[in-house]
Amino acid sequence: MPTVSRKIVPISFIIAALALATSSAICGGVYHTSAHGSALSGVLRDSALPRGNCAQCHSQHGQPGNSFGLFADNYGGNKNALCFICHTSASGTYAGQGVYEVSVHNTSPFAWWPGSAPAARPASDFGNCANCHDPHGASDSFGLVPSLTVSREEGLCLACHDSSGPSTNDIKRQVTKLYDHAFDNSGLARRHSAHEAMIPSSYSSASRHVECADCHNVHRIGATGVHTPGTNAASDAIKGVSWVETTYGGSPGVPPAFAPRAGNYLTDIRYEYELCFKCHSSWAFSASPPSAPSGGVETDQSVEFNPNNASYHPVTAQIKNNSYTIPTAANGFVRTMESPWADISGHKLMSCSDCHASEIPNDPAGPHGSTKPYVLIASTSTSDNALCLKCHKASVYAPAEPGNAETGSRFDTQTTRSEASSHYKHVVDKRIGCRQCHGGSVNPGAGSISPGSTHGTNTVPGFMNGTLIVSYTPGSCQPTCHSRKTYTAGPE
């Protein structure tokens, strides 16, 4: 009978081999190319072991009470204890343990992975890092998924933020509307990088893109991440992201000085518009603006909102001479603005998302999507005043026949001493839309409505740069529809 040679294999080798085999099965063989498994830059909890070695996280003999043979329990009452051995301080888009632990994605009972790929986690695991991250790495048809997440880009976020939950904010329904921010556009897939540099080329030309992470830092979002009306301050929903700090000088019609700031910069984002300017300004596209998905060519909104301009909505600064937005003797003590803008302290500042958001008031806040062009809360057609009348009172600017009564407008019979010179005569009787006189083109009398027309202009006061206006000064208007008219102008 022939002699059979047997080689004794150490039990530690068998366990390590099983661990590697299991890891390979779980992550499709991508572990050694992942951020944790890389031999060059992988996890290094124990300097006596090679980087990325399974034993950096797993104990061959296990620890009593710990799942998956981990050195520290990562679940239940010890949520994320293993992850926090290494991931304590801020790095990249991660804001640090202390910030994450008070964020909504850690504290909300709705923050758990619903499945189906990978399989759903129990609701009791809410806030666990493993809801969004696979520590062994994951791959899809495009290769390794960045940042150790279980799914790529919006596929990760919309798994929870859809009609089936578990999140109560259905963002997926918004981004499938006719006009949206296009981060579910497959043509823009894989342009975003978790570590993209804060340079214009990251947000323009062939690199122009938008993903959830461009506007939200998931490790930073607070439980009260809703914008406060009446301010332009950045809400907790957008804190921790990269942004473009702006400083305006004293000249109108020019862009501000730009200072790009990376995410988790020591000075956090101050104003919502400094996030929007990351794409919607000449900082990104210089002298080559892209086409707007809703039509036309995009304008430099940093120039339009310059607070030294003749007219601007109060996004970057308060309006200087604005007596008609508060009740004073000049307007017969009439409130001309809707709430919250009607309040003396509340009308002065606004944010981009006050106008750019879903057309349904109770939808999740933010410019995710709308059925209206330019992701607006209401129609912008030439004859439809719905957008303007969201803030400016219809009883003032589209009133019933007022006769000689004070309406609160600086353009009514009471002020101008002319029945023909009134908002009633133009808006109600002649059915001329607000934007046909107030905004609608970059240059007065240009003949076509252009995007950005009511952001701001340095051409004329009062946004009198609509397509029907050839020239205007307070008390003297030359339109395209009749001869020049002069009248008594109300005070600014």
C-alpha positions in Angstrom: 0.0 0.0 0.0 1.6 3.3 -1.0 2.4 5.8 1.6 0.3 9.0 1.5 2.1 12.2 2.5 0.0 14.5 4.6 0.9 18.1 5.3 -0.4 19.7 8.5 -2.0 23.0 7.7 -2.1 25.5 10.6 -5.7 26.3 11.7 -4.9 30.1 11.5 -4.1 29.6 7.7 -7.5 27.8 7.2 -9.4 30.6 9.0 -7.5 33.3 7.1 -8.2 31.4 3.8 -11.9 31.1 4.7 -12.0 34.8 5.5 -10.5 35.7 2.2 -12.7 33.3 0.3 -15.8 34.7 2.1 -14.6 38.3 1.4 -14.1 37.4 -2.2 -17.6 36.0 -2.5 -19.1 39.0 -0.8 -17.4 41.7 -2.7 -16.9 40.1 -6.1 -13.1 39.9 -5.7 -12.6 43.7 -5.5 -11.4 43.9 -1.9 -7.7 44.2 -2.7 -8.4 47.1 -5.0 -10.7 48.9 -2.6 -9.8 51.7 -0.2 -9.7 49.2 2.7 -7.9 46.4 1.0 -5.2 48.2 -0.9 -1.7 47.0 -0.1 -0.5 50.6 -0.5 -3.1 52.7 1.2 -5.5 50.3 2.8 -6.6 50.1 6.5 -3.7 50.0 9.0 -5.1 49.5 12.5 -2.2 47.3 13.5 1.2 48.4 12.2 2.5 44.9 12.8 0.3 43.6 10.0 0.3 44.4 6.3 -2.0 47.2 5.1 -5.4 45.8 4.0 -4.9 42.5 5.8 -8.2 40.9 6.9 -6.8 40.8 10.5 -6.8 44.6 10.6 -10.5 44.2 11.4 -11.2 40.5 12.0 -9.9 38.3 14.7 -9.2 34.7 13.8 -10.8 33.4 16.9 -13.4 36.1 17.2 -14.3 38.3 20.2 -17.2 37.3 22.5 -20.4 39.0 21.5 -18.9 40.6 18.3 -20.5 40.0 14.9 -18.3 38.6 12.0 -15.3 38.1 14.2 -14.6 41.8 14.5 -12.2 43.3 17.0 -15.0 45.6 18.2 -18.7 45.3 18.0 -20.2 47.5 15.2 -23.9 46.9 15.8 -26.6 47.4 18.4 -25.6 49.4 21.5 -22.0 49.7 20.1 -23.0 51.1 16.7 -20.1 51.9 14.5 -17.5 51.2 17.3 -15.2 49.4 14.9 -15.4 52.1 12.2 -14.7 54.8 14.7 -11.4 53.1 15.7 -10.0 54.6 12.5 -12.6 57.1 11.3 -12.6 59.6 14.1 -11.2 62.8 12.5 -12.5 64.6 9.4 -11.0 63.7 6.1 -12.3 64.4 2.6 -16.1 64.5 2.5 -16.2 62.8 6.0 -16.8 65.4 8.6 -15.5 63.3 11.6 -17.1 61.1 14.2 -18.5 63.9 16.4 -20.2 65.6 13.5 -21.6 62.4 12.0 -23.0 61.2 15.3 -25.4 64.2 15.5 -26.3 64.1 11.8 -29.7 63.0 10.6 -28.3 59.9 8.9 -27.1 58.7 12.2 -29.9 59.7 14.5 -33.0 59.1 12.2 -34.8 55.8 12.7 -35.5 55.9 9.0 -31.8 55.8 8.0 -31.4 52.1 7.2 -30.6 50.3 4.0 -33.9 48.9 2.4 -32.3 46.5 -0.2 -32.6 44.8 -2.5 -28.9 44.7 -3.6 -27.3 44.2 -1.2 -30.0 42.7 1.0 -31.9 44.9 3.3 -30.6 45.6 6.8 -32.9 45.5 9.8 -34.5 48.8 10.8 -32.7 48.5 14.2 -29.4 49.1 12.3 -30.4 52.7 11.5 -27.4 55.0 11.4 -24.9 52.1 10.9 -22.1 52.9 8.5 -22.7 49.5 6.8 -26.1 50.8 5.6 -24.3 52.8 2.9 -20.7 51.3 2.9 -19.5 47.9 2.2 -16.1 47.6 4.1 -14.9 45.0 1.5 -15.8 47.2 -1.5 -18.4 46.7 -4.1 -18.4 46.6 -7.9 -20.9 47.1 -10.7 -20.8 47.0 -14.5 -18.5 50.0 -14.5 -16.0 48.5 -12.0 -15.2 49.4 -8.4 -17.8 51.6 -6.8 -16.0 54.6 -5.2 -15.9 55.4 -1.5 -16.7 51.9 -0.5 -20.4 52.6 -1.0 -22.8 49.8 -1.8 -24.1 51.5 -4.9 -23.0 54.3 -7.2 -24.0 58.0 -7.1 -27.7 58.7 -7.0 -28.4 54.9 -6.9 -27.3 54.9 -3.3 -29.4 57.9 -2.2 -32.5 57.2 -4.1 -32.7 53.6 -2.7 -34.0 55.3 0.5 -35.3 58.6 -0.8 -38.1 57.2 -2.9 -41.8 56.4 -2.5 -41.1 53.0 -0.8 -38.9 54.6 1.8 -37.6 54.2 4.4 -36.9 57.9 4.2 -40.0 60.2 4.5 -38.5 62.5 1.8 -39.3 61.2 -1.7 -36.6 62.8 -3.8 -36.8 60.2 -6.6 -40.3 61.4 -7.6 -39.0 65.0 -7.8 -36.0 64.2 -10.0 -38.1 62.3 -12.5 -40.2 65.4 -13.2 -39.8 67.1 -16.6 -37.4 69.7 -15.3 -34.9 68.7 -12.7 -31.3 69.0 -11.6 -30.5 65.9 -13.8 -28.4 64.0 -11.3 -30.3 60.9 -12.5 -29.2 61.5 -16.1 -27.2 58.5 -17.2 -25.3 60.7 -19.6 -23.7 62.5 -16.7 -22.8 59.2 -14.8 -19.3 58.8 -13.4 -18.3 62.5 -14.0 -18.5 63.2 -10.2 -15.5 62.3 -8.0 -15.7 62.1 -4.2 -12.3 63.9 -4.2 -12.7 66.2 -7.2 -10.6 69.4 -6.9 -12.3 72.7 -6.4 -11.3 74.0 -9.8 -13.6 75.3 -12.5 -12.8 72.4 -14.9 -14.5 70.0 -12.4 -17.8 71.7 -13.0 -17.7 72.9 -16.6 -17.5 71.6 -20.2 -17.2 67.8 -20.4 -17.0 67.6 -16.6 -20.2 69.5 -15.9 -22.4 67.4 -13.7 -24.4 67.3 -10.6 -24.8 64.5 -8.0 -26.4 64.4 -4.6 -23.0 64.8 -3.0 -22.3 68.0 -4.9 -25.0 69.7 -2.7 -25.2 67.5 0.3 -22.6 66.0 2.7 -24.5 63.0 4.1 -22.2 62.8 7.1 -23.1 66.4 8.1 -26.8 67.0 7.4 -28.6 68.0 10.5 -32.1 67.0 11.6 -33.4 70.6 11.0 -31.8 70.9 7.6 -34.5 73.2 6.2 -33.9 76.7 4.8 -35.3 79.5 6.9 -37.5 81.9 4.8 -36.4 85.5 5.0 -32.7 84.7 5.1 -30.0 83.7 2.6 -28.0 81.7 5.2 -27.0 78.1 4.3 -29.1 75.5 6.0 -27.8 72.4 7.6 -28.9 70.5 4.5 -25.9 71.9 2.6 -23.3 72.3 5.3 -20.0 70.4 4.8 -20.0 70.6 1.0 -17.6 72.4 -1.3 -18.5 76.0 -2.2 -17.3 79.2 -3.8 -16.8 82.1 -1.4 -17.7 85.4 -3.0 -16.7 88.9 -2.2 -18.3 91.8 -4.1 -16.6 95.1 -4.6 -18.4 98.4 -5.3 -18.8 98.1 -9.1 -22.1 97.0 -10.7 -22.4 94.5 -13.6 -19.2 92.5 -12.8 -18.6 89.2 -11.1 -17.3 89.0 -7.5 -13.9 87.8 -6.4 -14.2 84.0 -6.1 -12.4 81.9 -3.5 -13.1 78.1 -3.9 -13.5 76.2 -0.6 -13.2 72.4 -0.4 -15.7 70.4 1.6 -15.0 70.4 5.4 -13.1 73.6 5.0 -12.5 75.2 8.4 -14.8 78.0 7.4 -18.2 76.4 6.5 -20.4 77.6 3.7 -22.1 80.8 4.6 -24.9 81.4 2.1 -26.9 79.1 -0.1 -26.0 81.1 -3.3 -22.3 80.3 -2.7 -23.2 76.6 -3.4 -25.2 77.5 -6.5 -22.4 79.7 -7.9 -20.2 76.6 -8.0 -21.9 75.7 -11.3 -24.1 78.8 -12.2 -21.5 81.5 -12.5 -18.5 82.5 -14.5 -16.2 80.9 -11.9 -17.2 77.5 -13.5 -17.8 78.3 -17.2 -15.8 81.6 -17.6 -16.9 83.2 -20.9 -18.4 80.0 -22.3 -21.8 79.4 -20.6 -23.6 76.2 -21.3 -27.0 75.7 -22.7 -29.8 75.6 -20.1 -31.7 72.3 -20.1 -35.0 74.4 -20.0 -33.9 76.5 -23.0 -31.6 79.3 -23.9 -28.1 79.9 -22.7 -27.2 80.1 -19.0 -26.3 83.5 -17.6 -23.7 84.5 -15.1 -25.8 84.6 -12.0 -23.0 86.0 -9.9 -23.2 89.1 -12.1 -26.9 89.3 -12.0 -27.1 89.2 -8.2 -24.4 91.8 -7.8 -25.8 94.1 -5.0 -24.4 97.2 -6.8 -26.7 96.6 -9.8 -29.6 98.9 -10.6 -32.0 96.0 -9.8 -31.6 92.6 -8.1 -33.6 90.2 -6.0 -32.1 90.2 -2.5 -30.2 86.9 -2.7 -26.7 88.3 -2.0 -27.7 91.4 -0.1 -30.6 93.5 1.0 -32.3 95.8 -1.4 -31.3 99.4 -0.6 -34.3 101.6 -1.5 -37.4 99.4 -1.1 -40.1 101.3 0.6 -42.9 99.4 -1.1 -42.2 96.1 0.5 -43.2 97.2 3.9 -46.2 99.2 5.1 -45.4 102.9 5.1 -47.1 106.2 4.4 -45.7 105.9 0.8 -47.9 102.9 0.1 -50.9 103.7 2.3 -49.6 101.3 5.0 -50.5 98.4 2.8 -48.7 95.1 3.0 -47.5 94.5 -0.5 -45.8 91.1 0.0 -47.1 87.7 1.0 -45.9 86.0 4.2 -43.1 85.6 5.3 -41.9 88.5 3.1 -44.6 90.8 4.5 -42.8 91.1 7.8 -40.5 94.0 8.1 -37.7 91.7 9.3 -38.5 88.9 7.0 -38.7 90.4 3.5 -35.1 91.6 3.2 -33.2 88.5 2.1 -34.1 85.4 0.1 -32.4 82.2 -1.2 -32.3 80.6 -4.7 -34.4 77.8 -3.4 -37.3 80.1 -2.5 -38.1 80.2 -6.2 -36.3 77.1 -7.5 -38.0 74.1 -6.0 -41.0 71.8 -6.6 -44.2 73.3 -7.7 -45.9 71.3 -4.9 -45.5 73.3 -1.6 -45.3 70.3 0.7 -42.6 68.5 -1.4 -39.1 68.2 0.2 -37.4 71.5 0.0 -34.7 72.3 -2.6 -34.3 72.5 -6.3 -34.6 68.8 -7.0 -37.3 69.0 -9.7 -40.5 70.7 -10.9 -43.0 70.4 -13.7 -42.2 74.1 -14.4 -39.2 75.2 -16.6 -36.0 76.2 -14.8 -37.1 74.1 -11.8 -39.4 76.9 -10.5 -42.2 76.7 -8.1 -44.7 78.2 -10.6 -45.0 79.0 -14.3 -42.8 81.6 -16.0 -44.8 82.1 -19.2 -45.2 85.7 -20.4 -48.9 85.9 -19.5 -48.8 83.8 -16.3 -48.0 85.7 -13.2 -48.2 82.8 -10.8 -44.5 82.9 -10.0 -44.4 86.6 -9.1 -47.6 86.4 -7.1 -46.1 83.8 -4.9 -44.4 86.6 -3.1 -45.9 89.9 -4.4 -49.5 90.3 -3.3 -52.1 89.8 -6.1 -54.4 92.4 -4.3 -51.6 95.0 -5.0 -50.2 94.0 -8.3 -53.1 92.2 -10.0 -56.1 93.9 -8.2 -59.7 94.1 -9.0 -60.8 97.5 -10.3 -59.5 99.9 -7.6 -60.7 103.2 -9.0 -58.8 105.9 -7.2 -58.2 103.8 -4.1 -54.7 103.2 -2.8 -53.6 99.6 -3.7 -50.2 99.8 -2.2 -48.4 99.9 -5.6 -46.2 102.8 -6.7 -47.9 102.3 -10.1 -51.6 103.0 -9.4 -54.0 105.8 -10.0 -53.5 107.1 -6.5 -49.8 107.6 -7.1 -49.5 108.4 -10.9 -52.7 110.5 -11.1 -53.5 108.5 -14.3 -56.0 105.6 -14.6 -54.0 104.3 -17.6 -50.8 104.2 -15.5 -51.6 101.4 -13.1 -51.0 97.8 -12.5 -54.7 97.1 -12.8 -54.9 98.6 -16.3 -51.9 96.6 -17.5 -52.1 93.3 -15.7 -55.9 92.8 -15.3 -57.4 94.8 -18.1 -54.8 94.4 -20.8 -53.6 91.0 -19.5 -49.9 91.9 -19.7 -47.7 89.5 -17.7 -45.4 90.8 -15.0 -42.3 89.6 -16.8 -43.2 91.4 -20.1 -42.3 94.6 -18.3 -40.3 93.5 -15.3 -37.6 91.3 -16.6 -37.6 88.9 -19.5 -34.5 89.8 -21.4 -30.9 90.5 -20.5 -31.1 93.8 -22.4 -34.2 96.0 -22.5 -36.4 95.5 -25.5 -34.4 92.5 -26.6 -37.6 90.7 -27.9 -37.2 87.3 -26.3 -37.3 86.0 -22.7 -33.9 84.8 -21.5 -33.2 82.8 -18.3 -31.9 84.9 -15.4 -34.0 87.9 -16.4 -35.4 88.5 -12.9 -32.2 87.7 -11.0 -30.9 91.1 -11.5 -29.8 93.7 -14.1 -27.6 96.7 -14.2 -29.6 98.3 -17.1 -32.6 99.9 -15.3 -34.2 100.1 -11.9 -37.3 98.2 -11.0 -36.4 95.3 -13.3 -37.9 97.4 -16.1 -36.0 95.4 -18.7 -38.9 93.3 -20.1 -39.4 92.5 -23.8 -42.1 95.2 -24.1 -39.8 98.0 -22.6 -37.6 100.0 -25.0 -36.4 102.5 -22.4 -37.4 103.5 -18.8 -36.6 105.9 -16.1 -38.9 106.4 -13.1 -41.8 108.5 -14.3 -41.1 108.0 -18.0 -41.7 104.7 -19.9 -41.2 103.9 -23.6 -42.8 100.6 -24.4 -43.2 98.8 -27.7 -47.0 98.8 -27.5 -47.7 102.6 -27.3 -46.0 105.9 -27.3 -43.8 107.2 -24.4 -45.8 108.0 -21.3 -44.8 110.2 -18.5 -46.4 110.1 -15.1 -45.8 110.9 -11.4 -43.5 108.1 -10.1 -43.9 106.7 -6.7 -41.0 106.8 -4.4 -38.4 104.0 -4.4 
